[in-house]
């Protein structure tokens, strides 16, 4: 299921000041641009390992057809904003919230058909991206991100900046493992 970021996170889980303290560089601005790029890289590294969004952002998932259970990537789920689809006439429609349910199992959110409901028919003239689910995912703001995850990001920043002992990466990744989203079979 293709997934695109519709609205980026308003902030990173670790601030420039926090990273500068980790690097003992609080009294200088000389490396701020480099440190900011390391924050972005470490955040991306952590989110890739975790399979999670850290700071809230909006995603759009696209599907070609209705499924019994539509798993939403990059938990934790904030809210499903809309489920839109192309009807038999090719017009975009917004699915009523009474037609579907949102739930969570094993730490992952899903959308499924509500009891006594049926999925609407789709546009037969196209076969791709006929359904679009827009949702918000992430812990909320930076303060809501678990401290272990933030600390792992800070360790990655330290490694990227100093390029010291590569065991730092192993330590950071082991700190992330308890929060990792595992693939559902």
Phi, psi and omega in degrees: 000113178298143182225130176235149175277120180273318178226123180292160175296145182285342182206169174266159181292339179237130181277165176300318179297318178297318179294319180295325175295318178301324183267003183055046181233033184296335188264011181223154175244005185303324185251016184304319181294316179295316179297319178299321178291326176291324176299313180298316181293317180293322177296314179298318178302311181297314181296325178294314178296316185287327189070030183229152166272136181268296177265139187307137174209168181255134178242156168235120176261137179243142179227158179266334182209164178289145177238158177300318180221122182255106181281132181263126182282164174063054176295170003280147180285135171271292182203148171273117183281319180194154169237114181244152181210161176265117183284180184300339178266002180085006180271140178287131179234153173256124182288132178297141181295342178286345182277335183230163176239150174247132180217181178219140176211136179057033178079006179238143182269157179212162172241132177218164181293134177287156178303143178062027178238167174220149178290143178287156176292150184250164176300121180273353181277348175226155184243350183246147171054041181280347181233137180227122179248118178257130182211159177256135179223152179131167182288343186124230177273180184300326181295337182274348179291132181305141183301323179300320180292316178299317181295321177298319178297318178298321176296319178296319178300316179301316179296312181301321184285314186264341184048048179270209184312121181292350176295341177299320179296316178300318179296314180299315182293326177290331175291332181279334186309319180297341181260357186293139175268123181264146179300137175272136180275000000 
